[in-house]
Amino acid sequence: MRNRFPSLALSSYGAGWSANRRIAIVACVVAVLLALAGIVALLTGSGNGRQPPDTATVAPAGSPSSTEAAAKPSSRSGSVAKPPQIAEPVAYAKAAAPMLWSYDTRDTSRDQQLAGMRAWMTTEPTYADWASVSGQVPDPVLWSRMADQDQHATAHVTEGHYPSAFKAALADDPSAITEAYIYVVTVNGKQRIAWKKGGGGAEERAVTLAVQCRPNHDCTLAAIAPSVTQ
């Protein structure tokens, strides 16, 4: 059944970035491998997986709603899962993806959703792209509409892997990863959405994440990365 209400799902991320912004994110992901022109081309895509039929309207990066949430996060996180203590990039990405695809407007405010998501982020400002993550959350008006219908979603991961472009870059220069220790991981899965009176539906999801996993530290989320060839 088609969802009558906007869903919290991945938007067409990266389409509005400037060239400098794209280059900055790619630099974080592959460090000194920017010299490989082929990898740069692959990492500057404009979307992540399929666009859902009724995608939520998200606030643009730098808008009052997103910056305010970043500056004043809620002290509680509602139903958002807490970040796990995982030191392996693919495993961490497979935990982060369902966190991004899941929400429950019945017991979680928009500020709580943002605060819970922010807890997964790296604390290193150089590599943290909070806008790419917080931009997945609908604006306050749309969140309120979703809450009026008790809309909520769960997610299931089917697999996660390093994209071929990232593996090729790492094979060409294994030492490059030691600058930022950021790994690119693509995760596939399914999101199930439900609302009042038995309404609901399910859609396939795919996302490419930039995950930071420094030695002897748990992994953290750095960004939702531009699309990378599978």
N, C-alpha and C positions, 0 to 999 in steps of 0.2 A: 504494500500500500504506500502511495506517495505521501510524503510528509507535507502537511498543509502549513506548517510553521517553519520559520528559518531555523537552521541547525547550526550548532557550534562545530564547524568543520574547517579543514584547511582551505584557505582561499588561494587564488592564483598569485602566489607569493613571488615578489621580486620584479613584477612588471613595472613598478613605478620607481625603481631604484635609478639613481644616476650612475654613470660609468664609474666614477670614483668609488661609490659605495659598493658596487659589485666587486671591484678590484680589491677593496679592503677586506671583504669577507673571504674571498678566495685566498688572499694572502694568509689569513688566519688558518685556513684549512690545509693548505699545502705548503705553507712557509716559503722557503726559497725556491720552490718549484715553479714559480711564476714564469721563469725563463722558458718553460715548456709551453709553447703557444697552443698546442693541441689541447692540453689540459685546461688552459684558461678558457678556450672556446666551449669546452664541455661543461664547465662549472658556471656558466653565465646564462643558464636557461631561465625561463620566465614562469615556471609552475612546478608544483609538486603533486604528481598523481592526478586523479580525476577530480573535476569540479563537481560538487553535488548539485542537484537540481535547484535546491532552495538554500543556497549558501548565505550565511549571515553577513550583513554589511558590517565591515570592521572599520574601526577608526584608523585613519592614516597615521603612519609613524610621526611622532612629534605633536600630535593633536593634544588638546587640553586633557581629554579623558585618559590617554595613554601615559602622558608625562606625569599627571597627578597620581595615577596609580603607582607609577614607578617610585615616586618620591614619598608617598604615604601609603604603603601597603597595609592591608588589614592584619591585625594581630592573630586572626584565626584563618584557617584554610578550608572550612566546611568539609565537603566530601572529597576534595582533591587528595589523591594518594601522596604519601610522603616519599621523598627520594630514597631509594634503597642504597645500601652500602655495597656497591659493586665496582670492581676495578678492571673489568673487561669491557671494551667499547661496544661490541655488538650486543652483549647481554644488557648493558645499560640502556642502549638505544631502544631495545625491545621492551624495556620497562617504561621508558619515557614516552614512546608513541601512544600507548593506550591512555596515559595520563593526559596527553594533548587532545585525544579524541573523546574523552569521557567528561561528563558534567552532570549536575543534578540541581536544577533551579528550584527544586522543592525545599532544599535545606542549605543551599549555598548562594550567597550573594555574589554579585560580579566582583566586588573588591576581594572577597574571600577566594574566588576562583583565581584572580591574578596573584594574590599573595601565595597561594599554594603552588602555582606554576613557577613563581620566582624562586621558591626554595630549591628548585632543581638546577638553577643557573650557576655557572662558574662565578666566583667572586673576583676574577681578574678582569678589570675594565677593558683592557686591551682586546680581549677575545670575546667578551659577552655582548651579544646582539639581542638585548631584551626586546627591542621593537619587533623583531621577527617572530618572537614567541607571543608577546602580549597582543600583537596584531591579530591573532587567531580568535580573540574573544570579542563577541558582538558588542556594539556600543550600548550605553545604559538603557536607552529606550527599547532597543530590540531585546536585550536581556529581560527587561520587565515584561515584554509581550510573551516571551518564552515562559517566564515564571507564571504568568496568568494561566497558562495551559499545562502547568506541571511538567514541562518538557525535561527529559533527562536522557542520557545516552551512556552506553557501555561499549567497550571495545575489546576485540580479541586479535592478537597478533598471530599471523601464520608463519612469517619468517623474517629474518634480518640478515643483511650481508654487506660487505664492502663493495661499492660499485667498481666496475672494471677500471674506470679512469683513475680512481684513487689507488687501486692496487698497482696499476702500471707506474704511476708517479712514484709510489713508495719503493717499488722494485728498482727504479732508475737511480734513486738516491735515498737509501734507507736512513741516512743521518738527518735528512731534512725534518723528520717528525720531531726531533729532539728540541726544536726551538719552542714550539707551543704545545706539543703532544696532543694535537687535535686530530681526531679520526673522523672520516666521513662514513656514515652508515645509512643504508636505505632499508626501511622497514615497510612491510606489507601486512595488511590485516583487514578487519571488517568492523564497522561501527553500526550498532543497533540503537535506534532512536524510538522513544515512546512518549506519549502525551495522554491527556485526559480521554476518557471514554473508550479506552482500548486502542487508540490510534498508534501507529508505529510503522517502522520500516527498517531496512538495512541496506548499507552501501559499502562497497569496497573502498579501502583507503590505502594510500602510499605516501610516505614522507621521507625526505632525506635530511638527516640530522648531523650537525657538527658536534662531536662529543669530545670533551677534554679529559684525558686520563693520564695524569702525571704519575711517574713511578712512586710507589708506596703511598698513593692517595686514592680515595674513591673517585670514580668518574663524576663529571658534572656536565650539564648541557650548556653548550656555547651558543648555538643558533639553530634555527631551521634554515638549512643551506639551500642555495640554488639547486635546480635539478642537475643530476649527474647521470650520465649514461649507465644503464644497468650493467 
